[in-house]
Amino acid sequence: MEEPDRPRPKGDAASHLAAEDLGPYSQAELDERIALLEAEIARVTAHRGKAAAHRAAAEALFGKPSG
């Protein structure tokens, strides 16, 4: 469970992954990496949908923020 009062680490995990040399990986390791990344994409997409629904509900209740 995350602690919301702690600051997020600097940098973007995807940027770190994109900069990594893939040369040393075998095809099986690359397949595993692809599967893990696809699962992470699905997780982030689902969370984005929940966040959008939460925001829409708040806007419906309180009105859309101006600005």
Stockholm file with secondary structure:
# STOCKHOLM 1.0

chainA/1-67         MEEPDRPRPKGDAASHLAAEDLGPYSQAELDERIALLEAEIARVTAHRGKAAAHRAAAEALFGKPSG
#=GR chainA/1-67 SS CCCTTSCCCSSCHHHHHHHSCCTTCCHHHHHHHHHHHHHHHHHHHHHHHHHHHHHHHHHHHHCCCCC
#=GC SS_cons        CCCTTSCCCSSCHHHHHHHSCCTTCCHHHHHHHHHHHHHHHHHHHHHHHHHHHHHHHHHHHHCCCCC
//
